Amino acid sequence: DTYLKLEDVTSKFNKPCIMDVKIGQKSYDPYASAEKIQQQVSKYPLMEEIGFLVLGMRVYHVSSDSYETQNQHYGRSLTKETVKDGISKFFHSGYCLRKDVVAASIQKVEKILEWFEGQTQLNFYASSLLFVYEGLCQATTVRLSDVTLAEKRRVPKGLLSSGDVLEYNNNIHVINSTENGKIEASVSKGLSKFYALHKKACSKRHHSQLSLKVENSEQDNVWKSSTCITQEHLNGNVLPQLEKVFYHMPAETKESANVEVRMIDFAHVFPSNTKDEGYIYGLKNLITVLQNILDN
């Protein structure tokens, strides 16, 4: 018997975010009629220049616990000037841009590009890449509104005077306190706003440092990235210091995101004795766009 076996790529995800991107400069095969060619070109005239087309996406927004869906008309509306922002929408959680997912996606697309650079047997037309990542942040958050910080995490006596509070949002929680008076804070990747310590909490010089460690929300291990924020930074702008942690992570931590990038749709694959330059062109352009999203 002849049969087709399909895999549900989304099965391991709780809140799968999905994007279908058609790759290549041509979405019609070498044997297509003139009518078929005209039909395909008219759908997205920029296909040859851009090299890819977003066919649709579904993105989970943590903030509203709902999905945003875009169809093929959304992708066809994207131009050279808007394609970066159009694709970045897929990587936005509703709170922040998931740069960890962007970085992991780049690495996986680069592996596919490496394969295409080395093969001269097949040419692909109207084939796609399927992007899937976990939209649900797994990090557990602790709200500090009902009890004081000292009661909650046994902060060393004298660190916080009576009435002092630690500002918070749902993305950051205190893990524990160390002997020298430092506070370790666990910060999820869904960070949208940043902590600020009440001035009284930092009044003593020997309690003037805040050590931040970043937790991987998909795993229990701690990311290698860390930073130490001094009293001067706390009284000034903490954002630049935290950005170094979240947006400039080492390459080995970026791949930890739960991401799948799969080649799909092989109805128009033809034997060849040359590289698939149209597909390679599309992959390179897509990588460039993703890299721009990551860098900016």
N, C-alpha and C positions, 0 to 999 in steps of 0.2 A: 504493500500500500504506500502511496505517496501522501505525505502530510506536511504541514507547516507547524513548527513548534514556536510558540511565542513566549517571551519572558515579560512579566510585569515588572518593569524597572522601578516602579514607585512602591513596590510592596514593603520595602524595609523602612519607609519613611512614615512618620506620623502626620505631618502636614507638608506633603510634597509640593514644591514650587516647580513648575514645568514650563519650559520654553522650547519651541520647535523652530529651528533656523535652517532654511534651505541654503545649500552651499553651491557655489559655482557661478561662472559668468553666464552660462546658458542653462535654461530650464527645459530645453527641448533637445531631443537626441538627433544624431546625424541623419536619421531616416525620416524625420518629421516633414510633413507637407508644408508648403508655403503658408497655407491657411493656419496650420497648427503653430508655426513659428510666429506668425503675426499675432495670434491669440496670446501666446506666452509672453511675447515682448511687451504687448500692450498692458498686461497685468502689472508689470513693474519695469518701466523703461530704464531705470537706473541699475538693473541687475548686472549688466556687463561692466559698469563702472565701479559699483560697490562690491560685487562679488558674492553677496549673500542677501537673504530676505527673511525677516522675522514673520513666520506664518501664524504665530499666536503664542500667548503666554497665560499662565495662571499663577498668581503670586499671593502667598499667605501674608496677611498683615497682622502682626502680633497685637498691635494697638487696638484693633477692632475685632479680633478673632474672626476674621472673614477673609474671603478671597476676592482679589481683583482679577478680572479676566479681560484679555484683549484678543480680538480675532485678527484674521488676515488683513482686514482693511486698515487696522492700526499699523501693521508693518509696511504696507504699501504707501502709507502717508509719510513715512520717514524719508528724509532727504540726506544729502551728505552733511549738511549742517546740523541736523537734528537726530541723526542715527545714534550718536553716543548717548544723548539724554534718553532717547527712546529705549535703548537696551538697558541703561542703568536702572530704569523703572523695575526691571525684573529682579534686580538685586537689592531692592529696598524693602525693609521689613515693616515699614510704617513708622518705625522709630529712627532707623539709621540705615546707611548703606552697608550691606554685608560685604565688606572688602575681603574678608577671609574666603568667602565663596567665589568672589571674582578671581582672586589669586589662584585658588585651586582649579577653577575652570580653565584659566590660562594654561596651567601645567598640563591638563588633560588634552586640550586642543593642540598643544605643541607636540604631544606624543602622536596624535593622529597625523599632524603635518609631517612629522618625521617618517611615518610609514609611507605617506604619499610621495615624499621626496625620493624614496628608495624603490618604488615599484613602477614598472612600465608595462603592466599586463592588462590593466583595467581603466576605463574612463567612466565616471559617474555623472549622471544627469538627473536633475530634479530630486536629488537625494538630500537628506537632512541630518543635522545633528540634534539630538534630544538632550537638553540640559535638565537635570533634576537635582534639587538640593533640599535639605531639611529646613523648613521654615519655622519650626517650633523650637524656641530656645529651651534647653534642658536645665539651665542653671536654676537652682532653688533660691528664691529671694526671701529675705527676712524683713518685715516691717518693724520699725522701732518706735511707733507712735504710742504704744500702750505702756511701755516700760522704759526706764532710763537706760542709757548705754551701760552704765556701771552694773546695774542689776542684770542686764541681758548677757553681757560678755565678761564680767569680772575685770573691768578696767582697773589697773593699779590705783590704790587709794591716793587721792590728791591730783590725779590727772585731770578729772573734770570736777569742778566745784558744783555745789547744789544749784540746780536750775539750768545748768548748761545743757544744750541739746546738740545733737549731730544731725545736720540736714541730710535728707535722703531722697532717693526715688527708688522705684521697684527694681532697678538694675544693679544696685550696689548694696552690699551688706557686709557688716563687720564679722570677721571670722573669730579672731581672738586677740589677746594683748600679749606683748612680750615683756620680759623682765625689765628691759631698759626704758619702758614707757612708750614704745612704738606701737602703733595700731596697724594691724594687717587688715586690709579691706579686699574682699573679693569682688571683682568687677566683671559683669557678664559682657559678651560681645554685642548685646543689644543696647549698648550704652547710648543714650540720647542726651542726657544732661549730666553734669558733673557735681560731685560732692564739694561742699565748702565747709570747713570747720568753723564753728563759732570762734570769734577772736579770743574769748576767754579760755577756750580749750587749748590754745597755743601760747598762752601768756608766759609760760615758763620755758626757758631756753632748752633745758634738758628734755622737754617734751615737744620739741619743735619740728620733729620729722614725721612724715607719714609715709610708710612703706606700702607700696601697692604691688600686688601680684595678680596676674591675669589668669583666670581659670578658663580652660577649654570647656565650653558648654556641652560638647558631645561626649567628652570623656572626663574622668575624674582627675586626671593628671594636671599639673599646673604648667602653664606655658612658661617658657624660659624667659620671656620678656619681663622686665621689671624696671621700676624707676623709683628714685627717692626724691620727694618733694620737700624743700626746705621751708622754713618760716617765711622767707622772702617770697617764695612762689605762692604760698597759701594766701599771703596778704595781697598778692598781685593777681596774676592770671595763671591758673592751673592748667588751662586748656592746652597750651603748647607742649607741656610736659606729658600730659596724658595722650596726646596725639602721637607722640613718639612710641608709646606702647601699642596703641591700637591700630595705627595706620602705617607703621613702619616696622612690622614684625619681621624677624628672620624668615628666610624662605622655608625652612623646615617646619615652622609652626603653621604657615599658611596652608599647607597641604592637608592639615588635620580636619578641615571642614568636610562634612558628609556630603559629597558631590559626585554625581555621575554625569558623564558626557558620552553618549553613545551614537554611533552611526546607525541611521534607520532609513527605510524606504529605498529599496533596491530594484524597483521595477524597470529602471532604465540604466542598466550597466552593460557596457560593451567591451569586447576584447580590444586591446591596443598594443602598440609596440613603442609608445612614447609616454612620457609623464603626463598626468592629467593636469595640465597647466591651469585650466579654468577653475578646478577645485582647489588647487594649491593657492591660486590668487585669492580666492574667497576666504580660505583659512587664514592667510597672512593678514588680510584686511580686517577680519574679525578679531584676530589676536591684537592688532594695533588698536582697535576700538576698545577692547577689554582692558588693555594696558593703560590707555588714556583715562578710562574710568577709575582704575586703581590709583594712578598717579595724581589725579586731580580731585 
